[in-house]
Amino acid sequence: MSARTASLRLLLLVVVLAALPAQDRKQHVRQVDGQPVCTVVTLKTPGANRRGGQGYVLIDAVSNDGQAHRVSLRLWTPQGAEPFVELARVLEVGPGEQARAVLPLPCGRMDPGLEVVIDGDDRNSEWPTHRGETTAALIVTDRPDRTAESGALATAVLQIAGGGSPPAILPRLPGELPNDWALLSGFDLILVDGASKLSAEAMEVLRRYAFAGGRLVVGRADRLPPGPLATACAQLDVPGRIGLGRLAVVGQLTAEFADQVQPMFAGKLDAASGPAPAGFWSSLAIPGLGKPPVKVFLLVILAFAVLMGPVNMGWLRKRRRPLLALVTVPAIGLGTTALILGYGFFHDGFGIRGVQRSLSLLDQRSHEAASVAARTVFAGLAPDRLDLPAGTVLSAPRLVFGDDGHMDGGTLPSRTPTVLTTAWQGTARQRLRFRQVADDTLEVLTDTELRPAAGTPMFVRLPDGTWFHGTDGRLQRLAGNKVRPAWQRLAERLGELETDPDLEPSNWSTTGERQKSFANYVQQQFGGMLEPGSYLLLSDAAPWAPDHGLRATWHLTQHWVHGRFGEEDVVR
């Protein structure tokens, strides 16, 4: 090792030690007559301070006196924070027992406050705080002596991807991981020490995090026990793709392997964290919403002028009571105003409507899928609740969590266009099959739930590398020199859904930057060239993606599906 390399490594270690959180773990003890009766330990693991994604809070409560105890938990941010967060949970601790709860910790520029109340009268509060780090890395290891070097690797990579600012480095034991990948979605990078004692459940959560769009780096993968994560590592080059995300395998989690990890980041990180990039946060224009009916309003104004002038004055002159104008003029004005407001109110309706687009990776071979969806939704009346299935991350300007695995209807306020982004990963049984009618013709055998949208182009690349392209389920062989132009025509569909700058909820980035980010994200996922044994289409629906129980009228829909299939899906 050269003197310069050693100096740089020492500098990185110093930066990492400064970035390590000083006090993530806090203890709250309820005492009676000077004796502890219930102990609650909280461990905050926040993700990046950019919009989207989630970290988590681990709560461990112990009964010290052989009696049952009730622990009330509340996460919150003040009104005006984005996102606004409100969550309440109750943890029941049996006599002499230990109980654990894991709470979602939505990412944002403000770290939510945490309130712990033991048995109703022992209150401990942590106030919301602003955080400085814009990026975050999680290190999973049970070897504390490896934390600094692993953090140096994360710092070396994220300082470049994050524009120079040092990241937040959070080391956690394997037993301190959540059981849902969604609670890891707020991290820009997760480093896993393969020599640590990882349970099968922890490894599966980490693998699903990567499949859903995360970036996972495994050191000493040869020490991993048999399982899905070990299999995924064995099948990849460095770095490699897994679902919508990236997986890299390195010899050691040290800064000298940064060059092998850096390609996981295609350029700089954007203004959003989590699986949904900034392009999914654009406010899409909902046709007809908020557009004034010019002809109707002109008729109302004309009627107002006629009533206010000839009709009103003639009626007052006939009654010879001109002072009544002090009553009739305001009354006509108020009536006209109420008519205009009422028309606008009823014109937008009381139901739910909007525009949606999504991108999905459907692996037919493993019956597994991941999707990222963006919806701009208008609710005439706020729904009672929004469903939130396991393995789902919902991001919105307001996040009001219910008490039984759903979101409260306050997440979607009435008569306010709201941007909802959803990331999901799980099992999907839908599949497309193909029949090769002739050497130059391929027929698509559509699934009842998955089918290409009428008139839209579709690409298929057979396992032998042959390209096919066409519409309406009838595809023709495509010569190699014609792939790029045909691909470009399909890419133009990315700009079909217009954004509405008047509905932009924040200034995280400009509308143009977000649209560009969305197009770039789609292009990066496919690289302009599908791998053998895959297809790309615009589908009528993405039935695997959660709709949160919204019974909405969708004016415009765009579902991009990147599918992977095997030889068994081709009938010859």
ZIWOFEN-V83799 format. One record per residue. N is the residue number from 0. RES is the residue in one letter. SS is DSSP state (hx for helix, st for strand, lp for the rest). PHI is phi in whole degrees, 0 to 359 (* if undefined). D_FIRST is the distance of its C-alpha to the first C-alpha in Angstrom with 2 decimals. Layout:
n: <N,N>
res: <RES,RES>
ss: <SS,SS>
phi: <PHI,PHI>
d_first: <D_FIRST,D_FIRST>
This chain:
n: <0,1,2,3,4,5,6,7,8,9,10,11,12,13,14,15,16,17,18,19,20,21,22,23,24,25,26,27,28,29,30,31,32,33,34,35,36,37,38,39,40,41,42,43,44,45,46,47,48,49,50,51,52,53,54,55,56,57,58,59,60,61,62,63,64,65,66,67,68,69,70,71,72,73,74,75,76,77,78,79,80,81,82,83,84,85,86,87,88,89,90,91,92,93,94,95,96,97,98,99,100,101,102,103,104,105,106,107,108,109,110,111,112,113,114,115,116,117,118,119,120,121,122,123,124,125,126,127,128,129,130,131,132,133,134,135,136,137,138,139,140,141,142,143,144,145,146,147,148,149,150,151,152,153,154,155,156,157,158,159,160,161,162,163,164,165,166,167,168,169,170,171,172,173,174,175,176,177,178,179,180,181,182,183,184,185,186,187,188,189,190,191,192,193,194,195,196,197,198,199,200,201,202,203,204,205,206,207,208,209,210,211,212,213,214,215,216,217,218,219,220,221,222,223,224,225,226,227,228,229,230,231,232,233,234,235,236,237,238,239,240,241,242,243,244,245,246,247,248,249,250,251,252,253,254,255,256,257,258,259,260,261,262,263,264,265,266,267,268,269,270,271,272,273,274,275,276,277,278,279,280,281,282,283,284,285,286,287,288,289,290,291,292,293,294,295,296,297,298,299,300,301,302,303,304,305,306,307,308,309,310,311,312,313,314,315,316,317,318,319,320,321,322,323,324,325,326,327,328,329,330,331,332,333,334,335,336,337,338,339,340,341,342,343,344,345,346,347,348,349,350,351,352,353,354,355,356,357,358,359,360,361,362,363,364,365,366,367,368,369,370,371,372,373,374,375,376,377,378,379,380,381,382,383,384,385,386,387,388,389,390,391,392,393,394,395,396,397,398,399,400,401,402,403,404,405,406,407,408,409,410,411,412,413,414,415,416,417,418,419,420,421,422,423,424,425,426,427,428,429,430,431,432,433,434,435,436,437,438,439,440,441,442,443,444,445,446,447,448,449,450,451,452,453,454,455,456,457,458,459,460,461,462,463,464,465,466,467,468,469,470,471,472,473,474,475,476,477,478,479,480,481,482,483,484,485,486,487,488,489,490,491,492,493,494,495,496,497,498,499,500,501,502,503,504,505,506,507,508,509,510,511,512,513,514,515,516,517,518,519,520,521,522,523,524,525,526,527,528,529,530,531,532,533,534,535,536,537,538,539,540,541,542,543,544,545,546,547,548,549,550,551,552,553,554,555,556,557,558,559,560,561,562,563,564,565,566,567,568,569,570,571>
res: <M,S,A,R,T,A,S,L,R,L,L,L,L,V,V,V,L,A,A,L,P,A,Q,D,R,K,Q,H,V,R,Q,V,D,G,Q,P,V,C,T,V,V,T,L,K,T,P,G,A,N,R,R,G,G,Q,G,Y,V,L,I,D,A,V,S,N,D,G,Q,A,H,R,V,S,L,R,L,W,T,P,Q,G,A,E,P,F,V,E,L,A,R,V,L,E,V,G,P,G,E,Q,A,R,A,V,L,P,L,P,C,G,R,M,D,P,G,L,E,V,V,I,D,G,D,D,R,N,S,E,W,P,T,H,R,G,E,T,T,A,A,L,I,V,T,D,R,P,D,R,T,A,E,S,G,A,L,A,T,A,V,L,Q,I,A,G,G,G,S,P,P,A,I,L,P,R,L,P,G,E,L,P,N,D,W,A,L,L,S,G,F,D,L,I,L,V,D,G,A,S,K,L,S,A,E,A,M,E,V,L,R,R,Y,A,F,A,G,G,R,L,V,V,G,R,A,D,R,L,P,P,G,P,L,A,T,A,C,A,Q,L,D,V,P,G,R,I,G,L,G,R,L,A,V,V,G,Q,L,T,A,E,F,A,D,Q,V,Q,P,M,F,A,G,K,L,D,A,A,S,G,P,A,P,A,G,F,W,S,S,L,A,I,P,G,L,G,K,P,P,V,K,V,F,L,L,V,I,L,A,F,A,V,L,M,G,P,V,N,M,G,W,L,R,K,R,R,R,P,L,L,A,L,V,T,V,P,A,I,G,L,G,T,T,A,L,I,L,G,Y,G,F,F,H,D,G,F,G,I,R,G,V,Q,R,S,L,S,L,L,D,Q,R,S,H,E,A,A,S,V,A,A,R,T,V,F,A,G,L,A,P,D,R,L,D,L,P,A,G,T,V,L,S,A,P,R,L,V,F,G,D,D,G,H,M,D,G,G,T,L,P,S,R,T,P,T,V,L,T,T,A,W,Q,G,T,A,R,Q,R,L,R,F,R,Q,V,A,D,D,T,L,E,V,L,T,D,T,E,L,R,P,A,A,G,T,P,M,F,V,R,L,P,D,G,T,W,F,H,G,T,D,G,R,L,Q,R,L,A,G,N,K,V,R,P,A,W,Q,R,L,A,E,R,L,G,E,L,E,T,D,P,D,L,E,P,S,N,W,S,T,T,G,E,R,Q,K,S,F,A,N,Y,V,Q,Q,Q,F,G,G,M,L,E,P,G,S,Y,L,L,L,S,D,A,A,P,W,A,P,D,H,G,L,R,A,T,W,H,L,T,Q,H,W,V,H,G,R,F,G,E,E,D,V,V,R>
ss: <lp,lp,hx,hx,hx,hx,hx,hx,hx,hx,hx,hx,hx,hx,hx,hx,hx,hx,hx,st,lp,lp,lp,lp,st,st,st,st,st,st,st,st,lp,lp,st,st,st,st,st,st,st,st,st,st,st,lp,lp,lp,lp,lp,st,lp,lp,st,st,st,st,st,st,st,st,st,st,lp,lp,lp,lp,lp,st,st,st,st,st,st,st,st,lp,lp,lp,lp,lp,lp,lp,st,st,st,st,st,st,st,st,st,st,lp,lp,lp,lp,st,st,st,st,st,st,st,st,st,lp,lp,lp,st,st,lp,st,st,st,st,st,st,lp,lp,lp,st,st,st,st,st,lp,lp,st,st,lp,lp,lp,lp,lp,st,st,st,st,st,lp,lp,lp,hx,hx,hx,hx,hx,hx,hx,hx,hx,hx,hx,hx,hx,hx,hx,hx,hx,hx,lp,lp,lp,lp,lp,lp,st,st,st,st,st,lp,hx,hx,hx,lp,lp,lp,lp,hx,hx,hx,hx,lp,lp,lp,lp,st,st,st,st,st,lp,lp,lp,lp,lp,lp,hx,hx,hx,hx,hx,hx,hx,hx,hx,hx,hx,hx,lp,lp,lp,st,st,st,st,st,lp,hx,hx,hx,lp,lp,lp,lp,hx,hx,hx,hx,hx,hx,hx,lp,lp,lp,lp,lp,st,st,st,lp,lp,st,st,st,st,st,st,lp,lp,lp,lp,hx,hx,hx,hx,hx,hx,hx,hx,lp,lp,lp,lp,lp,lp,lp,lp,lp,st,lp,lp,lp,lp,lp,hx,hx,hx,hx,lp,lp,st,lp,lp,lp,lp,lp,lp,lp,lp,lp,hx,hx,hx,hx,hx,hx,hx,hx,hx,hx,hx,hx,hx,hx,hx,hx,hx,hx,hx,hx,hx,hx,hx,hx,hx,hx,lp,lp,hx,hx,hx,hx,hx,hx,hx,hx,hx,hx,hx,hx,hx,hx,hx,hx,hx,hx,hx,hx,hx,hx,hx,hx,hx,hx,lp,lp,lp,lp,st,st,st,st,st,st,st,st,st,st,st,st,lp,lp,lp,lp,st,st,st,st,st,st,st,st,st,st,st,st,lp,lp,lp,lp,lp,st,st,st,lp,lp,lp,lp,st,st,st,st,lp,lp,st,st,st,st,lp,lp,lp,lp,st,st,st,hx,hx,hx,lp,lp,lp,lp,lp,lp,st,st,st,st,st,st,st,st,st,st,lp,lp,lp,lp,lp,st,st,st,st,st,st,lp,lp,st,st,st,st,st,lp,lp,lp,lp,lp,lp,st,lp,lp,lp,lp,st,st,st,st,st,lp,lp,lp,lp,lp,st,st,st,st,st,lp,lp,st,st,st,st,lp,lp,hx,hx,hx,hx,hx,hx,hx,hx,hx,hx,hx,hx,hx,hx,hx,hx,lp,lp,lp,st,lp,hx,hx,hx,lp,lp,lp,lp,lp,lp,lp,hx,hx,hx,hx,hx,hx,hx,hx,hx,hx,hx,hx,hx,hx,hx,hx,lp,lp,lp,lp,lp,lp,lp,st,st,st,st,st,st,lp,lp,lp,lp,lp,lp,lp,lp,lp,lp,lp,lp,st,st,st,st,st,st,st,st,st,st,st,st,st,lp,lp,hx,hx,hx,st,st,lp>
phi: <*,287,297,294,298,296,294,297,294,296,297,298,296,297,298,295,299,287,277,296,296,282,209,273,264,229,242,239,237,266,241,230,56,79,248,291,248,207,242,237,247,247,229,277,229,283,277,292,267,262,286,97,79,217,255,204,238,262,243,242,239,230,274,266,241,76,247,283,222,237,246,262,238,215,253,200,231,289,302,100,289,232,278,282,236,217,214,226,221,236,247,267,247,288,304,67,253,238,230,229,225,236,254,291,234,302,282,176,286,239,282,301,284,232,247,240,239,257,58,82,225,252,254,229,234,245,279,302,226,277,251,267,288,265,236,212,232,251,248,255,201,251,244,302,290,263,297,297,292,296,296,296,297,299,294,300,280,285,294,285,292,266,85,106,281,291,275,277,248,236,278,220,285,305,286,259,276,284,261,226,301,302,279,251,293,276,265,286,203,235,253,239,275,294,276,281,274,259,284,299,295,297,295,291,298,293,297,293,303,292,299,282,130,277,241,238,241,244,260,55,297,293,267,292,290,303,161,301,292,297,296,298,295,291,266,249,273,242,275,227,266,213,60,271,247,227,225,236,242,234,294,218,274,227,298,292,261,300,295,278,266,305,299,295,256,275,84,280,294,266,282,238,252,85,294,267,289,301,299,277,260,294,279,277,288,268,306,84,286,71,274,294,284,303,296,296,295,296,295,296,294,297,297,298,296,293,294,291,267,302,294,298,293,296,294,293,294,296,273,57,226,299,293,296,301,295,259,292,297,299,296,295,297,294,297,295,299,297,296,294,296,296,297,299,295,283,297,282,81,243,270,248,214,176,228,217,214,209,229,231,250,246,263,292,288,253,55,230,215,219,215,231,235,234,228,254,235,240,247,299,231,297,290,291,199,236,291,223,295,299,79,236,246,251,240,200,299,236,233,248,274,279,255,221,80,227,259,292,300,296,296,242,294,288,56,225,303,231,268,245,243,229,244,218,213,177,272,218,261,294,199,252,237,226,243,274,288,211,300,249,225,231,252,270,264,286,279,296,255,236,207,295,294,302,78,262,289,223,247,224,237,293,303,275,96,287,265,226,210,174,228,55,79,239,245,245,301,241,293,302,284,253,294,299,299,294,297,297,296,290,298,295,293,299,264,293,275,282,267,241,298,290,257,300,280,198,251,298,195,286,300,299,296,290,297,297,298,297,298,296,297,297,296,294,295,258,64,77,219,289,284,303,81,209,213,221,209,261,256,293,204,235,297,283,283,296,253,62,74,283,270,253,264,262,286,223,222,215,244,271,234,255,252,237,220,247,300,292,269,245,263,248>
d_first: <0.00,3.83,6.70,8.34,6.34,6.55,10.07,11.04,10.28,12.32,14.91,15.35,15.93,18.48,20.17,20.40,21.95,24.40,25.26,26.06,29.87,31.41,34.59,35.09,37.11,40.55,43.38,47.08,49.63,53.37,55.36,59.04,60.58,57.17,55.93,53.29,55.00,52.40,48.65,46.82,43.03,41.67,38.13,37.59,34.92,35.49,33.95,33.25,35.84,36.89,40.05,40.39,38.89,39.05,37.20,39.07,40.47,40.62,43.74,44.42,47.85,49.29,52.90,52.98,56.77,57.92,59.40,58.65,56.92,56.50,53.36,53.75,50.66,50.53,47.87,48.99,48.30,50.94,53.19,51.67,48.09,46.58,46.50,49.28,48.68,51.31,50.84,52.77,52.49,54.19,52.56,55.08,54.02,56.31,57.56,54.76,52.47,49.13,48.85,46.00,46.08,43.51,44.40,43.09,41.44,41.92,39.27,40.33,39.91,41.66,40.62,43.92,45.52,46.14,49.40,49.98,53.58,54.41,58.04,59.19,59.10,55.66,53.79,50.11,48.81,45.50,46.24,44.67,41.78,40.02,36.33,33.77,30.96,31.77,29.34,28.66,26.41,27.44,25.12,26.98,25.73,27.36,24.20,23.96,20.64,19.05,20.81,18.44,15.43,18.05,19.48,16.29,16.46,20.17,19.80,17.41,19.99,23.19,22.63,22.76,25.60,27.44,27.56,25.17,26.71,24.71,25.83,27.56,25.53,27.88,26.85,29.71,30.64,31.91,35.39,35.34,35.29,38.58,40.56,40.89,38.18,40.07,38.89,35.26,36.15,35.21,31.45,29.39,26.72,26.73,23.75,24.89,23.25,24.82,24.59,26.97,30.68,31.97,35.70,37.21,38.64,35.35,33.69,36.68,36.62,32.97,33.79,36.83,34.92,32.79,35.95,37.75,35.26,32.27,28.54,27.14,23.60,23.45,20.47,21.18,24.39,25.14,26.04,28.62,32.22,34.54,35.89,35.94,32.37,31.01,33.29,32.20,28.49,29.39,31.33,28.78,26.16,23.21,24.52,28.21,31.59,33.63,36.97,36.67,33.10,29.59,27.61,23.96,22.38,18.64,16.81,15.75,16.77,13.46,12.57,10.25,13.71,15.52,16.26,18.22,20.15,21.02,23.70,25.71,26.78,29.09,28.89,29.50,31.03,34.73,37.16,37.65,35.62,36.48,37.52,40.00,38.51,40.34,42.56,44.30,45.41,47.74,51.37,53.29,56.85,59.50,62.51,65.52,63.95,65.02,66.68,70.02,73.01,74.36,77.78,78.44,77.48,79.68,82.59,82.02,81.94,85.06,86.83,85.78,87.27,90.51,90.85,90.03,92.36,95.55,95.69,94.92,97.11,99.94,99.91,99.95,102.78,104.79,104.52,105.01,102.20,99.63,97.92,96.65,94.06,92.14,91.73,91.67,89.10,86.36,87.33,86.97,83.66,82.27,83.55,81.93,78.60,78.80,79.65,76.62,74.26,75.83,75.56,71.87,71.30,73.12,71.84,68.22,69.55,68.70,66.53,62.84,61.72,58.65,56.20,53.25,50.45,47.76,45.00,44.67,42.62,44.99,43.64,46.84,45.16,43.96,46.67,44.11,43.98,42.35,43.98,43.69,47.04,48.25,51.83,53.85,56.76,60.00,62.03,65.62,65.62,62.49,62.05,62.39,58.94,56.03,54.86,51.20,50.37,47.41,44.19,45.27,43.85,46.50,45.59,48.31,49.19,51.05,49.96,52.72,52.03,54.99,55.29,55.37,52.44,53.81,53.64,56.63,58.66,57.63,54.38,56.56,58.96,62.30,63.05,59.51,57.42,54.21,50.94,49.80,46.58,46.16,43.26,44.17,42.74,44.82,47.11,49.16,51.69,52.75,52.15,53.30,54.49,55.30,58.03,57.63,61.17,60.49,57.63,57.48,58.60,56.99,58.90,57.31,58.78,58.37,57.79,60.43,57.88,55.43,56.84,56.06,57.84,60.87,60.34,56.56,54.31,52.21,49.40,48.86,46.43,47.46,45.06,45.64,44.41,47.92,48.50,51.69,52.92,56.15,58.12,60.45,59.09,59.82,56.80,56.67,54.07,51.85,50.66,47.00,47.76,49.73,47.20,45.49,48.83,50.22,47.10,47.38,50.98,49.95,47.18,49.93,51.32,48.44,50.35,53.69,53.62,54.24,52.71,54.96,53.49,56.32,54.98,51.37,50.68,47.91,45.82,42.48,42.47,45.19,47.25,46.06,42.40,43.19,45.16,42.38,39.91,42.25,42.61,38.88,38.27,40.83,39.49,35.91,37.22,38.99,36.97,40.29,40.16,41.06,39.44,41.94,44.12,44.36,46.75,47.10,50.35,52.07,53.91,57.03,55.34,52.22,54.03,50.92,49.88,51.46,54.18,54.49,58.19,59.02,62.30,61.61,63.10,60.28,61.39,58.36,55.89,52.86,50.90,48.09,47.32,44.49,45.48,43.92,46.25,46.53,48.82,51.39,52.01,53.28,56.87,57.82>
